[in-house]
Amino acid sequence: MENFRFTAFEKTGEILFDEVWTFESEEIAKVEGQKQIEEKGVEEKTHRLVNSSGKLVLFHI
């Protein structure tokens, strides 16, 4: 299992979410992370999902 950090922002810079999510792999993080982003209703907000090394897994402006 790997930890990934999810962060979502308003255009003003206000942080909406700053959470650690755990997935089995980067590939699963891409799919399951996108589902969680949609469930939170922030798919159109600026957001990112990075692995523990800081590599971008998902990103949206």
N, CA, C and O of each residue as an XYZ file, in Angstrom:
244
protein
N       0.844     -1.182      0.000
C       0.000      0.000      0.000
C       0.889      1.244      0.000
O       1.921      1.300      0.668
N       0.456      2.223     -0.762
C       1.199      3.475     -0.868
C       0.310      4.641     -0.445
O      -0.903      4.618     -0.649
N       0.929      5.654      0.143
C       0.205      6.867      0.512
C       0.309      7.894     -0.604
O       1.357      8.056     -1.229
N      -0.799      8.583     -0.839
C      -0.883      9.647     -1.831
C      -1.545     10.837     -1.156
O      -2.471     10.669     -0.361
N      -1.075     12.036     -1.469
C      -1.680     13.238     -0.888
C      -2.570     13.889     -1.930
O      -2.154     14.163     -3.056
N      -3.821     14.131     -1.516
C      -4.797     14.817     -2.359
C      -5.015     16.214     -1.811
O      -5.240     16.393     -0.615
N      -4.948     17.203     -2.692
C      -5.199     18.588     -2.306
C      -6.089     19.224     -3.363
O      -5.844     19.072     -4.560
N      -7.125     19.939     -2.921
C      -8.012     20.679     -3.821
C      -8.084     22.120     -3.339
O      -8.099     22.387     -2.137
N      -8.129     23.053     -4.302
C      -8.089     24.482     -4.002
C      -9.205     25.229     -4.707
O      -9.693     24.809     -5.756
N      -9.602     26.349     -4.109
C     -10.421     27.345     -4.798
C      -9.470     28.225     -5.605
O      -8.261     28.204     -5.376
N     -10.007     28.994     -6.543
C      -9.172     29.910     -7.329
C      -8.504     30.963     -6.450
O      -7.477     31.528     -6.824
N      -9.083     31.223     -5.292
C      -8.525     32.204     -4.356
C      -7.316     31.655     -3.601
O      -6.610     32.402     -2.923
N      -7.082     30.349     -3.720
C      -5.995     29.712     -2.988
C      -6.457     29.004     -1.725
O      -5.680     28.303     -1.077
N      -7.727     29.189     -1.379
C      -8.273     28.512     -0.198
C      -8.204     26.998     -0.405
O      -8.611     26.488     -1.449
N      -7.694     26.294      0.584
C      -7.590     24.836      0.507
C      -8.933     24.228      0.890
O      -9.454     24.474      1.978
N      -9.482     23.432     -0.019
C     -10.750     22.750      0.237
C     -10.523     21.397      0.900
O     -11.238     21.022      1.829
N      -9.523     20.669      0.414
C      -9.181     19.359      0.961
C      -7.667     19.212      0.964
O      -6.988     19.649      0.035
N      -7.156     18.604      1.998
C      -5.743     18.244      2.087
C      -5.710     16.936      2.873
O      -5.684     16.930      4.103
N      -5.711     15.832      2.130
C      -5.895     14.520      2.751
C      -4.854     13.526      2.246
O      -4.292     13.688      1.163
N      -4.612     12.508      3.044
C      -3.755     11.394      2.629
C      -4.665     10.221      2.303
O      -5.477      9.794      3.124
N      -4.514      9.709      1.090
C      -5.274      8.548      0.640
C      -4.300      7.397      0.438
O      -3.145      7.617      0.075
N      -4.752      6.188      0.667
C      -3.910      5.004      0.515
C      -4.476      4.101     -0.576
O      -5.659      3.763     -0.580
N      -3.600      3.725     -1.497
C      -3.978      2.834     -2.598
C      -2.892      1.778     -2.764
O      -1.774      1.938     -2.274
N      -3.233      0.704     -3.457
C      -2.287     -0.391     -3.664
C      -1.185     -0.041     -4.655
O      -0.067     -0.545     -4.545
N      -1.496      0.822     -5.624
C      -0.509      1.170     -6.645
C      -0.869      2.514     -7.267
O      -1.951      3.052     -7.030
N       0.045      3.042     -8.059
C      -0.199      4.305     -8.743
C      -1.332      4.174     -9.760
O      -2.136      5.092     -9.923
N      -1.392      3.041    -10.437
C      -2.451      2.821    -11.427
C      -3.828      2.824    -10.761
O      -4.773      3.422    -11.275
N      -3.927      2.159     -9.630
C      -5.195      2.135     -8.888
C      -5.501      3.521     -8.337
O      -6.661      3.931     -8.297
N      -4.475      4.243     -7.916
C      -4.668      5.601     -7.395
C      -5.288      6.502     -8.453
O      -6.139      7.332     -8.132
N      -4.877      6.356     -9.705
C      -5.433      7.183    -10.783
C      -6.930      6.946    -10.935
O      -7.706      7.897    -11.037
N      -7.332      5.694    -10.949
C      -8.739      5.347    -11.166
C      -9.582      5.638     -9.925
O     -10.592      6.337     -9.998
N      -9.157      5.100     -8.799
C      -9.932      5.262     -7.565
C      -9.870      6.702     -7.053
O     -10.840      7.210     -6.491
N      -8.735      7.346     -7.250
C      -8.606      8.746     -6.853
C      -9.577      9.626     -7.618
O     -10.205     10.512     -7.040
N      -9.704      9.385     -8.921
C     -10.642     10.164     -9.728
C     -12.073      9.961     -9.231
O     -12.860     10.907     -9.194
N     -12.406      8.740     -8.855
C     -13.746      8.468     -8.316
C     -13.985      9.256     -7.030
O     -15.053      9.839     -6.844
N     -12.989      9.273     -6.145
C     -13.135      9.996     -4.878
C     -13.249     11.501     -5.113
O     -13.996     12.190     -4.419
N     -12.507     12.001     -6.091
C     -12.569     13.424     -6.430
C     -13.978     13.782     -6.898
O     -14.529     14.809     -6.503
N     -14.552     12.932     -7.737
C     -15.913     13.170     -8.218
C     -16.922     13.083     -7.080
O     -17.864     13.873     -7.028
N     -16.734     12.130     -6.166
C     -17.632     12.000     -5.019
C     -17.596     13.247     -4.139
O     -18.615     13.637     -3.567
N     -16.428     13.869     -4.031
C     -16.290     15.083     -3.224
C     -16.810     16.310     -3.968
O     -16.969     17.375     -3.372
N     -17.076     16.163     -5.274
C     -17.621     17.261     -6.061
C     -16.611     18.333     -6.420
O     -16.983     19.486     -6.640
N     -15.336     17.970     -6.483
C     -14.306     18.968     -6.788
C     -13.568     18.670     -8.097
O     -12.451     19.145     -8.303
N     -14.190     17.889     -8.976
C     -13.514     17.529    -10.227
C     -13.230     18.737    -11.114
O     -12.330     18.683    -11.952
N     -13.987     19.834    -10.946
C     -13.750     21.040    -11.741
C     -12.938     22.090    -10.985
O     -12.652     23.160    -11.523
N     -12.570     21.792     -9.754
C     -11.704     22.684     -8.973
C     -10.250     22.304     -9.242
O      -9.965     21.199     -9.703
N      -9.342     23.219     -8.953
C      -7.927     22.890     -9.069
C      -7.600     21.839     -8.018
O      -7.877     22.022     -6.833
N      -7.005     20.730     -8.469
C      -6.660     19.664     -7.533
C      -5.460     18.881     -8.037
O      -5.094     18.938     -9.211
N      -4.862     18.147     -7.104
C      -3.727     17.297     -7.458
C      -3.699     16.093     -6.530
O      -4.154     16.141     -5.387
N      -3.155     15.027     -7.059
C      -2.900     13.818     -6.282
C      -1.455     13.449     -6.558
O      -1.078     13.223     -7.708
N      -0.644     13.388     -5.509
C       0.778     13.090     -5.674
C       1.148     11.876     -4.832
O       0.534     11.603     -3.801
N       2.173     11.150     -5.296
C       2.640     10.014     -4.505
C       3.570     10.521     -3.404
O       3.803     11.725     -3.292
N       4.094      9.621     -2.607
C       4.909     10.024     -1.455
C       6.228     10.669     -1.865
O       6.883     11.312     -1.044
N       6.624     10.503     -3.124
C       7.841     11.145     -3.634
C       7.552     12.501     -4.265
O       8.473     13.208     -4.671
N       6.272     12.865     -4.348
C       5.886     14.143     -4.930
C       5.541     14.082     -6.407
O       5.252     15.113     -7.014
N       5.565     12.891     -6.998
C       5.224     12.743     -8.416
C       3.723     12.946     -8.606
O       2.912     12.364     -7.885
N       3.360     13.785     -9.593
C       1.948     14.011     -9.892
C       1.316     12.757    -10.472
O       1.832     12.168    -11.422
N       0.208     12.362     -9.898
C      -0.554     11.223    -10.397
C      -1.791     11.740    -11.129
O      -2.127     11.255    -12.209
N      -2.466     12.724    -10.536
C      -3.604     13.410    -11.151
C      -3.431     14.903    -10.924
O      -2.925     15.328     -9.886
N      -3.857     15.700    -11.905
C      -3.746     17.149    -11.772
C      -4.807     17.800    -12.639
O      -5.047     17.373    -13.769
N      -5.438     18.832    -12.108
C      -6.440     19.580    -12.875
C      -6.396     21.035    -12.447
O      -6.359     21.342    -11.255
N      -6.401     21.938    -13.438
C      -6.460     23.383    -13.145
C      -7.850     23.866    -13.471
O      -8.146     25.050    -13.307
